[in-house]
Amino acid sequence: MSAESRFGVLDGWRGISILVVLACHLLPIGPKTLHLNVAAGLLGMSLFFTLSGFLVTHFLLNRSGILDFLIRRLFRILPLAWLYILIVLLLHPVSRDAWLAHIFFYANYPPKPLIPVTDHIWSLCVEMHFYIGAALLIALFNKRGLLFIPAICIGITLWRVYAGMHDSVITHFRIDEILAGSILALIYDRQFGLKIIDRMSRVNYLFVLPLLLIACHSDGGFMNYFRPYLAALLIGTTLFNQDTRFAKFLENRILFYIASVSFALYVIHPLLVSSWLGSGDIVEKYSKRPLLLLILFICAHISTYYYEQKAIGVGKKLSSKLHDILARVNSFFSIS
């Protein structure tokens, strides 16, 4: 089975992850006493981070050049993220220090100058820190540096255990969710042999899913520390075994479309929630949710296909030009 077909499963997971996050932020999920909204948020983000770690690490393993990686990722994230930050911080004035923390993506660290409409930017901060860390590993040790990721991931988790951090928005207490996805990529690209792939393909997702749900709940206790690895294992069971009905369900067109606009959905939705669409008492607020979701998807579609994709195209062209320039420079010096 081709990589493209297998990665269709990942698109399905991405679609599910953003739907779960939106449900967490926009809908009441059961009685408040059950804390299901918090659990849904942790579930959605753990899946989202796992996918990010997998795709970035897979890219680094199969492509050459740190500049190519950084340019492509920055042109994927920054255009919409910076535009959103510019708009909301002009509408909700903050201090200069807060501006800098948002623009340079360290707003998830104390004194954490995030405001309600930028509270979700913490996850982009974690993503950006991961990109920098991955690039440093490649710069220092070439692709072999990625083999340090499992040890780093386990080290982060042990740090969480020592600090008693079941969940956090601070990078060094949350990045193991991304690194677990990186480990999955190392497995997928056969960095640890074929036996582990065979064993993961035999694991039933119905066994892993309940464990992950427990690990996402505040009453899950020590299980919270296993959340990164359970999320990676859950995705891995469908990545390595395409024969289940659920794996085939993940490849449906609706989830693929939702996945394609997921970044815009995530970035934009708090601004709409802060507007008239999210105002009023409980009855009024939730009666507006269908309209809010409709407008959100329209905005996300426009952003994805008429703004972000153009920026991504510019990044690809810039990366290609730099690659050609570096190739000519290397050729010149080799001849000399």
Solvent accessible surface area in square Angstrom, and as a share of the most:
residue,aa,sasa,rsa
1,M,144,0.64
2,S,60,0.39
3,A,41,0.32
4,E,136,0.61
5,S,42,0.27
6,R,60,0.22
7,F,40,0.17
8,G,17,0.17
9,V,0,0.00
10,L,5,0.02
11,D,41,0.21
12,G,0,0.00
13,W,8,0.03
14,R,42,0.15
15,G,0,0.00
16,I,35,0.18
17,S,0,0.00
18,I,2,0.01
19,L,70,0.35
20,V,29,0.17
21,V,3,0.02
22,L,8,0.04
23,A,25,0.20
24,C,22,0.13
25,H,84,0.38
26,L,3,0.02
27,L,76,0.38
28,P,83,0.52
29,I,51,0.26
30,G,44,0.43
31,P,83,0.52
32,K,186,0.79
33,T,112,0.65
34,L,89,0.44
35,H,88,0.39
36,L,61,0.30
37,N,43,0.22
38,V,84,0.48
39,A,13,0.10
40,A,13,0.10
41,G,13,0.13
42,L,14,0.07
43,L,24,0.12
44,G,0,0.00
45,M,12,0.05
46,S,0,0.00
47,L,2,0.01
48,F,21,0.09
49,F,0,0.00
50,T,0,0.00
51,L,1,0.00
52,S,9,0.06
53,G,0,0.00
54,F,0,0.00
55,L,60,0.30
56,V,4,0.03
57,T,0,0.00
58,H,35,0.16
59,F,44,0.18
60,L,8,0.04
61,L,26,0.13
62,N,86,0.44
63,R,113,0.41
64,S,83,0.53
65,G,46,0.45
66,I,45,0.23
67,L,87,0.44
68,D,23,0.12
69,F,1,0.00
70,L,46,0.23
71,I,19,0.10
72,R,61,0.22
73,R,65,0.24
74,L,58,0.29
75,F,57,0.24
76,R,53,0.19
77,I,8,0.04
78,L,24,0.12
79,P,27,0.17
80,L,8,0.04
81,A,0,0.00
82,W,107,0.38
83,L,70,0.35
84,Y,6,0.02
85,I,1,0.01
86,L,85,0.42
87,I,69,0.35
88,V,0,0.00
89,L,1,0.01
90,L,118,0.59
91,L,113,0.56
92,H,73,0.33
93,P,114,0.71
94,V,38,0.22
95,S,69,0.45
96,R,188,0.69
97,D,96,0.50
98,A,5,0.04
99,W,59,0.21
100,L,70,0.35
101,A,4,0.03
102,H,0,0.00
103,I,49,0.25
104,F,129,0.54
105,F,5,0.02
106,Y,102,0.39
107,A,0,0.00
108,N,0,0.00
109,Y,64,0.24
110,P,93,0.58
111,P,129,0.81
112,K,87,0.37
113,P,35,0.22
114,L,30,0.15
115,I,38,0.19
116,P,121,0.76
117,V,5,0.03
118,T,0,0.00
119,D,79,0.41
120,H,8,0.04
121,I,0,0.00
122,W,28,0.10
123,S,2,0.01
124,L,4,0.02
125,C,0,0.00
126,V,0,0.00
127,E,7,0.03
128,M,20,0.09
129,H,44,0.20
130,F,6,0.02
131,Y,2,0.01
132,I,96,0.49
133,G,30,0.29
134,A,3,0.02
135,A,8,0.06
136,L,101,0.50
137,L,27,0.14
138,I,19,0.10
139,A,65,0.50
140,L,127,0.63
141,F,86,0.36
142,N,92,0.47
143,K,79,0.34
144,R,162,0.59
145,G,0,0.00
146,L,1,0.00
147,L,82,0.41
148,F,98,0.41
149,I,2,0.01
150,P,26,0.17
151,A,71,0.55
152,I,74,0.37
153,C,0,0.00
154,I,92,0.47
155,G,37,0.35
156,I,21,0.11
157,T,13,0.07
158,L,113,0.56
159,W,119,0.42
160,R,1,0.00
161,V,52,0.30
162,Y,192,0.73
163,A,46,0.36
164,G,49,0.47
165,M,65,0.29
166,H,62,0.28
167,D,65,0.34
168,S,14,0.09
169,V,44,0.25
170,I,25,0.13
171,T,12,0.07
172,H,50,0.22
173,F,19,0.08
174,R,10,0.04
175,I,20,0.10
176,D,0,0.00
177,E,0,0.00
178,I,0,0.00
179,L,11,0.05
180,A,1,0.01
181,G,0,0.00
182,S,0,0.00
183,I,31,0.16
184,L,2,0.01
185,A,0,0.00
186,L,0,0.00
187,I,11,0.06
188,Y,21,0.08
189,D,29,0.15
190,R,147,0.54
191,Q,78,0.35
192,F,87,0.36
193,G,36,0.34
194,L,109,0.54
195,K,154,0.65
196,I,62,0.32
197,I,23,0.12
198,D,62,0.32
199,R,164,0.60
200,M,18,0.08
201,S,25,0.16
202,R,186,0.68
203,V,45,0.26
204,N,84,0.43
205,Y,42,0.16
206,L,108,0.54
207,F,133,0.55
208,V,0,0.00
209,L,59,0.29
210,P,65,0.41
211,L,54,0.27
212,L,0,0.00
213,L,85,0.42
214,I,85,0.43
215,A,0,0.00
216,C,1,0.01
217,H,34,0.15
218,S,62,0.40
219,D,120,0.62
220,G,12,0.12
221,G,26,0.25
222,F,123,0.51
223,M,55,0.25
224,N,1,0.01
225,Y,14,0.05
226,F,93,0.39
227,R,0,0.00
228,P,0,0.00
229,Y,62,0.24
230,L,21,0.10
231,A,0,0.00
232,A,10,0.08
233,L,49,0.24
234,L,1,0.00
235,I,1,0.00
236,G,0,0.00
237,T,5,0.03
238,T,1,0.01
239,L,0,0.00
240,F,17,0.07
241,N,41,0.21
242,Q,18,0.08
243,D,118,0.61
244,T,42,0.24
245,R,222,0.81
246,F,43,0.18
247,A,0,0.00
248,K,129,0.55
249,F,108,0.45
250,L,1,0.01
251,E,73,0.33
252,N,45,0.23
253,R,212,0.77
254,I,128,0.65
255,L,10,0.05
256,F,116,0.48
257,Y,77,0.29
258,I,15,0.08
259,A,8,0.06
260,S,33,0.21
261,V,1,0.00
262,S,3,0.02
263,F,13,0.06
264,A,0,0.00
265,L,0,0.00
266,Y,9,0.03
267,V,0,0.00
268,I,22,0.11
269,H,3,0.01
270,P,17,0.10
271,L,39,0.19
272,L,23,0.12
273,V,45,0.26
274,S,61,0.39
275,S,47,0.30
276,W,159,0.56
277,L,13,0.07
278,G,12,0.12
279,S,45,0.29
280,G,45,0.43
281,D,96,0.50
282,I,123,0.63
283,V,121,0.69
284,E,73,0.33
285,K,53,0.22
286,Y,67,0.25
287,S,78,0.50
288,K,17,0.07
289,R,13,0.05
290,P,92,0.58
291,L,76,0.38
292,L,0,0.00
293,L,55,0.27
294,L,103,0.51
295,I,54,0.28
296,L,0,0.00
297,F,51,0.21
298,I,88,0.44
299,C,45,0.27
300,A,0,0.00
301,H,66,0.30
302,I,93,0.47
303,S,13,0.08
304,T,8,0.05
305,Y,70,0.26
306,Y,137,0.52
307,Y,81,0.31
308,E,5,0.02
309,Q,90,0.40
310,K,137,0.58
311,A,15,0.12
312,I,43,0.22
313,G,26,0.25
314,V,83,0.48
315,G,0,0.00
316,K,98,0.42
317,K,140,0.59
318,L,70,0.35
319,S,5,0.03
320,S,58,0.38
321,K,129,0.55
322,L,53,0.26
323,H,116,0.52
324,D,68,0.35
325,I,90,0.46
326,L,87,0.43
327,A,50,0.39
328,R,178,0.65
329,V,64,0.37
330,N,101,0.52
331,S,54,0.35
332,F,128,0.53
333,F,136,0.57
334,S,89,0.58
335,I,144,0.73
336,S,103,0.67
